[in-house]
Structures are given as C-alpha cells and as structure tokens.
Amino acid sequence: MKAVITVTGKDNVGIVAKVATECSSMGANIIDISQSVLREYFAMIVLVDIDGLSCAFGDFVDKMSALGDANGLRIATMHEDIFNSMHRI
C-alpha cells in the first residue's frame, strides 16, 4: 500500500530531511519525491510505501501533521485508495 504526502509552506533548510526522517522512523519507505521552490515558497509531493509502518495509518497521518505544525508547514497525508478515488474520472 502507498500514501501520498504533500508538504507546503515557507522554504527553509532541512524540510526534505525532516520529512524523510519522520517517515523512516515510522517505517514508511519513500518511493518517489518531487519538490519545488518558488521564490520563498516550498512545495513537495512524496509517494511512500506504508506496508512496513510501525504504527497505525491514522497515527502516521497525525504525526506527519504534527511535524508540519512544529515547522510552520502544512503536511497532509492521504492513503492511495482515497487519492485514486478522488482523481478518478
């Protein structure tokens, strides 16, 4: 199973490292990552494999959101099934 994580906010040093570290600490493996900086604004989309999570998916979502709150970012995590359903024509 996979999840899509979006990260937006003001650019600063270490955003990618913090997100990757938090994912790794809970057993989520980064499969693909795309990031962009537009002047002072940061945007990133991360696709992670969540088969090896060491916690419940809801806890993973909450911890990623808390990471964003602690760093002045908006971090949203969505299970791939929900993401695919939202984007199905």
N, CA, C and O of each residue as an XYZ file, in Angstrom:
356
protein
N       0.834     -1.177      0.000
C       0.000      0.000      0.000
C       0.879      1.240      0.000
O       2.019      1.228      0.464
N       0.308      2.310     -0.537
C       1.051      3.553     -0.634
C       0.234      4.702     -0.058
O      -0.975      4.596      0.147
N       0.938      5.805      0.196
C       0.297      7.039      0.637
C       0.969      8.197     -0.084
O       2.133      8.117     -0.476
N       0.210      9.277     -0.249
C       0.716     10.495     -0.863
C       0.802     11.556      0.227
O      -0.175     11.834      0.923
N       1.978     12.136      0.361
C       2.200     13.193      1.349
C       2.475     14.485      0.595
O       3.326     14.522     -0.294
N       1.752     15.549      0.951
C       2.026     16.862      0.370
C       2.531     17.777      1.481
O       2.033     17.763      2.607
N       3.527     18.565      1.127
C       4.143     19.488      2.071
C       4.202     20.855      1.419
O       4.752     20.997      0.327
N       3.641     21.865      2.073
C       3.704     23.229      1.553
C       4.028     24.187      2.691
O       3.709     23.934      3.853
N       4.667     25.286      2.329
C       4.982     26.306      3.320
C       6.122     27.177      2.874
O       6.563     27.120      1.726
N       6.592     27.979      3.792
C       7.723     28.846      3.519
C       8.995     28.008      3.484
O       9.198     27.153      4.346
N       9.842     28.243      2.505
C      11.060     27.455      2.363
C      12.026     27.730      3.512
O      12.200     28.872      3.937
N      12.645     26.672      4.000
C      13.745     26.792      4.958
C      14.598     25.535      4.888
O      14.197     24.531      4.299
N      15.744     25.599      5.477
C      16.704     24.496      5.418
C      16.176     23.273      6.156
O      15.682     23.388      7.278
N      16.281     22.100      5.531
C      16.026     20.845      6.210
C      14.633     20.259      6.089
O      14.337     19.259      6.743
N      13.762     20.850      5.271
C      12.396     20.323      5.169
C      12.400     18.886      4.657
O      11.764     18.014      5.249
N      13.107     18.641      3.569
C      13.139     17.292      2.992
C      13.713     16.302      4.005
O      13.193     15.197      4.163
N      14.774     16.697      4.682
C      15.411     15.822      5.673
C      14.459     15.503      6.826
O      14.394     14.358      7.273
N      13.725     16.501      7.309
C      12.802     16.278      8.428
C      11.673     15.328      8.036
O      11.314     14.432      8.800
N      11.116     15.529      6.842
C      10.030     14.658      6.380
C      10.553     13.232      6.176
O       9.911     12.266      6.588
N      11.716     13.109      5.543
C      12.297     11.782      5.304
C      12.619     11.073      6.611
O      12.380      9.872      6.739
N      13.158     11.799      7.579
C      13.496     11.216      8.878
C      12.243     10.724      9.596
O      12.232      9.630     10.161
N      11.177     11.547      9.571
C       9.922     11.152     10.238
C       9.314      9.919      9.563
O       8.846      9.003     10.239
N       9.325      9.901      8.231
C       8.814      8.728      7.506
C       9.601      7.481      7.890
O       9.021      6.440      8.200
N      10.909      7.593      7.866
C      11.780      6.466      8.185
C      11.564      5.969      9.607
O      11.566      4.762      9.851
N      11.379      6.888     10.542
C      11.220      6.491     11.945
C       9.952      5.672     12.179
O       9.850      4.938     13.162
N       8.981      5.805     11.261
C       7.728      5.050     11.409
C       7.620      3.903     10.403
O       6.577      3.256     10.311
N       8.687      3.650      9.653
C       8.711      2.515      8.743
C       8.145      2.775      7.359
O       7.924      1.832      6.600
N       7.906      4.038      7.013
C       7.425      4.369      5.667
C       8.630      4.557      4.750
O       9.577      5.260      5.103
N       8.596      3.936      3.583
C       9.703      3.997      2.636
C       9.357      4.952      1.496
O       8.336      4.780      0.831
N      10.195      5.946      1.268
C       9.967      6.895      0.175
C      10.243      6.202     -1.149
O      11.328      5.669     -1.380
N       9.224      6.222     -2.023
C       9.330      5.613     -3.350
C       9.689      6.668     -4.386
O      10.524      6.434     -5.260
N       9.049      7.837     -4.282
C       9.273      8.914     -5.237
C       9.066     10.237     -4.530
O       8.286     10.333     -3.583
N       9.761     11.245     -4.991
C       9.665     12.560     -4.362
C       9.860     13.635     -5.428
O      10.713     13.525     -6.308
N       9.042     14.673     -5.316
C       9.162     15.820     -6.207
C       9.027     17.073     -5.354
O       8.110     17.180     -4.539
N       9.933     18.012     -5.539
C       9.862     19.239     -4.765
C      10.210     20.426     -5.633
O      10.945     20.322     -6.615
N       9.659     21.555     -5.238
C       9.883     22.777     -5.983
C       9.916     23.949     -5.016
O       9.204     23.959     -4.013
N      10.741     24.925     -5.323
C      10.788     26.152     -4.547
C      10.469     27.299     -5.505
O      11.163     27.503     -6.501
N       9.424     28.035     -5.190
C       9.012     29.191     -5.978
C       9.250     30.422     -5.122
O       8.463     30.741     -4.230
N      10.350     31.109     -5.407
C      10.812     32.214     -4.567
C      10.982     31.714     -3.147
O      11.866     30.894     -2.902
N      10.171     32.171     -2.193
C      10.333     31.715     -0.810
C       9.351     30.614     -0.422
O       9.278     30.235      0.747
N       8.589     30.093     -1.397
C       7.577     29.076     -1.096
C       8.048     27.690     -1.506
O       8.642     27.504     -2.568
N       7.770     26.727     -0.645
C       8.212     25.344     -0.833
C       6.998     24.455     -1.067
O       5.980     24.597     -0.390
N       7.106     23.539     -2.025
C       6.047     22.553     -2.274
C       6.710     21.208     -2.571
O       7.690     21.131     -3.312
N       6.154     20.154     -1.979
C       6.724     18.823     -2.185
C       5.604     17.790     -2.184
O       4.645     17.892     -1.419
N       5.743     16.801     -3.051
C       4.855     15.643     -3.064
C       5.737     14.412     -2.892
O       6.733     14.239     -3.594
N       5.351     13.566     -1.950
C       6.128     12.366     -1.652
C       5.206     11.153     -1.739
O       4.123     11.148     -1.154
N       5.634     10.139     -2.463
C       4.915      8.866     -2.520
C       5.673      7.893     -1.633
O       6.864      7.654     -1.834
N       4.973      7.329     -0.644
C       5.626      6.413      0.289
C       4.928      5.056      0.314
O       3.712      4.959      0.155
N       5.725      4.022      0.516
C       5.210      2.670      0.733
C       4.947      2.560      2.228
O       5.849      2.783      3.036
N       3.715      2.215      2.600
C       3.350      2.162      4.019
C       3.153      0.734      4.531
O       2.626      0.537      5.625
N       3.574     -0.261      3.748
C       3.429     -1.656      4.184
C       4.213     -1.949      5.459
O       3.819     -2.815      6.240
N       5.311     -1.241      5.677
C       6.156     -1.509      6.842
C       5.930     -0.560      8.009
O       6.778     -0.469      8.896
N       4.803      0.149      8.029
C       4.556      1.094      9.123
C       4.614      0.399     10.483
O       4.108     -0.709     10.656
N       5.237      1.072     11.432
C       5.333      0.540     12.790
C       4.207      1.061     13.676
O       4.199      0.821     14.883
N       3.252      1.780     13.071
C       2.112      2.336     13.816
C       0.880      2.255     12.911
O       0.987      1.910     11.734
N      -0.263      2.569     13.460
C      -1.490      2.609     12.657
C      -1.402      3.765     11.662
O      -0.747      4.773     11.929
N      -2.063      3.614     10.516
C      -2.008      4.654      9.492
C      -2.502      5.992     10.038
O      -1.915      7.030      9.729
N      -3.557      5.993     10.833
C      -4.071      7.225     11.422
C      -3.037      7.929     12.288
O      -2.956      9.157     12.295
N      -2.244      7.146     13.020
C      -1.173      7.722     13.842
C      -0.088      8.326     12.951
O       0.468      9.377     13.269
N       0.209      7.662     11.842
C       1.190      8.177     10.874
C       0.732      9.531     10.337
O       1.515     10.478     10.268
N      -0.543      9.612      9.958
C      -1.119     10.863      9.453
C      -0.983     11.962     10.511
O      -0.560     13.076     10.204
N      -1.339     11.645     11.744
C      -1.278     12.624     12.831
C       0.151     13.090     13.105
O       0.385     14.278     13.330
N       1.102     12.161     13.086
C       2.498     12.522     13.358
C       3.079     13.383     12.237
O       3.863     14.296     12.497
N       2.699     13.096     11.001
C       3.181     13.919      9.890
C       2.588     15.330      9.988
O       3.283     16.318      9.754
N       1.321     15.412     10.330
C       0.672     16.712     10.501
C       1.327     17.500     11.638
O       1.557     18.703     11.511
N       1.623     16.827     12.734
C       2.284     17.471     13.872
C       3.675     17.970     13.491
O       4.097     19.032     13.948
N       4.384     17.220     12.665
C       5.688     17.655     12.167
C       5.531     18.965     11.400
O       6.327     19.891     11.562
N       4.510     19.029     10.577
C       4.256     20.258      9.840
C       3.955     21.416     10.778
O       4.507     22.506     10.622
N       3.087     21.184     11.744
C       2.732     22.236     12.707
C       3.966     22.759     13.441
O       4.101     23.963     13.658
N       4.856     21.859     13.819
C       6.051     22.237     14.565
C       7.054     23.015     13.716
O       7.946     23.676     14.249
N       6.904     22.934     12.392
C       7.870     23.572     11.497
C       7.256     24.627     10.588
O       7.881     25.048      9.615
N       6.044     25.052     10.896
C       5.399     26.090     10.096
C       5.021     25.643      8.697
O       5.020     26.445      7.762
N       4.700     24.363      8.550
C       4.354     23.785      7.255
C       2.960     23.170      7.317
O       2.412     22.937      8.394
N       2.408     22.918      6.154
C       1.160     22.156      6.045
C       1.536     20.812      5.455
O       1.951     20.734      4.298
N       1.393     19.751      6.239
C       1.689     18.398      5.755
C       0.402     17.593      5.797
O      -0.186     17.387      6.859
N      -0.027     17.139      4.624
C      -1.237     16.323      4.503
C      -0.839     14.951      3.962
O      -0.062     14.843      3.014
N      -1.379     13.917      4.577
C      -1.077     12.540      4.173
C      -2.374     11.843      3.803
O      -3.337     11.849      4.570
N      -2.387     11.247      2.630
C      -3.609     10.609      2.130
C      -3.289      9.200      1.625
O      -2.334      9.007      0.873
N      -4.082      8.233      2.038
C      -3.926      6.862      1.567
C      -4.161      6.830      0.058
O      -5.005      7.566     -0.452
N      -3.428      5.991     -0.652
C      -3.540      5.959     -2.113
C      -4.947      5.620     -2.587
O      -5.362      6.097     -3.643
N      -5.691      4.813     -1.842
C      -7.054      4.465     -2.255
C      -7.946      5.708     -2.288
O      -8.737      5.878     -3.216
N      -7.824      6.564     -1.292
C      -8.602      7.807     -1.256
C      -8.137      8.726     -2.376
O      -8.954      9.303     -3.095
N      -6.822      8.859     -2.522
C      -6.262      9.722     -3.571
C      -6.752      9.276     -4.946
O      -7.186     10.105     -5.746
N      -6.687      7.995     -5.222
C      -7.129      7.476     -6.532
C      -8.624      7.680     -6.739
O      -9.056      8.025     -7.839
N      -9.407      7.474     -5.704
C     -10.861      7.663     -5.821
C     -11.199      9.129     -6.105
O     -12.112      9.412     -6.880
N     -10.484     10.042     -5.496
C     -10.744     11.462     -5.703
C     -10.403     11.907     -7.128
O     -10.989     12.864     -7.635
N      -9.476     11.230     -7.761
C      -8.991     11.648     -9.073
C      -9.429     10.726    -10.205
O      -8.866     10.763    -11.299
N     -10.427      9.907     -9.940
C     -10.953      9.021    -10.965
C     -12.035      9.756    -11.750
O     -12.901     10.410    -11.169
N     -11.977      9.645    -13.034
C     -12.976     10.331    -13.887
C     -14.134      9.392    -14.158
O     -15.081      9.763    -14.851
